[in-house]
Amino acid sequence: MKEFNYVINDELGIHARPAGLLAKQAKGFESVVTVTKAGNTVKASQLMKLMSLGVKKGDEVTVAAEGADEDAAIAAIKAFFEANL
């Protein structure tokens, strides 16, 4: 399993547009990608659950990937967070 921590910089946090893009990207990997905030973990590929975390600007999340292509998944998702959140 690979993971990284990230502090959200987007003014609106993880809202509909980036959440949708993140879910779509996460579905493209064989690995399971999860996002954790304050002990609550959801699959990044599940849009509504991802939005239910209520991630706001300044919140720290932990993103993890586990599976056959976890290295590629974590690199791509980290780049997504840095570019969009």
N, C-alpha and C positions, 0 to 999 in steps of 0.2 A: 504494500500500500504506500502510495505517495501522497503528500499533503502539503498545503501551505496556508498561512494565515494572511488575511488581507483586511485592511481598514477601508471601509466604503467612503469614497470621496464625492460621489454624485449627490447633488443637492436633494434629490428625491429618493435616494436609497435604491433598493432593488424594486423598481416599479414595473409596470406592465411591459413596456417596450424592451428593456434589457433582460427582463425575466424570460420573455418569449424567445429572444435570441439565444440566451443561455441554455434554455431547455432544448431548443433545436440543435445547438452545438453538442450538448451532452448526449443526445440520442444518437449522434454520429459515431460514438465509440462503443466498442464491445465492453469496456470497463464500466463499472457502476461509479458514477460521479455523485458525491454528496456534498451538501452545504450544511454547516452546523453553526447555529447562533445560540448562545446561552444554554447549551445542553440539548437543544432541539435539533435533530438531524433529519433532513429530507433529501430525497433524490433530486438532483438538479434537473433531471428530465421531466419532472412532474410540475408543470407550471403553477397550478393552483396551490400546491403544497409549498412550493418555493416562495410564492407571494405571501403565504400565510405566516411565514417567519417574521414579517414586519420589519425587515432590515432597513434602518435609517442611516443617514449620513453620520459618520463617526463610529458606527458599530463595527466590531471586529467579527469576522466570520472565519471558519476553518473550512477549506475546500479539500476534499480527498478523492482519490481515484484508486480503484482496486480492480484488477483484471489483467488480461493478456496485453492490452495496449496502454497500461496506466502511465507510462512515461510520456507518450505522445499526448494522451488525454490531459494530464496535469499541465504540460507545457502549453497546450492550446487554450485551456481554460484560464490559466494564469495570464496569458497574453490578452484574453478577452476581458478579464477583470481590469487589467491595467489600462486598456484602451477605452472601456465603456463605463466602469464603475469607480 
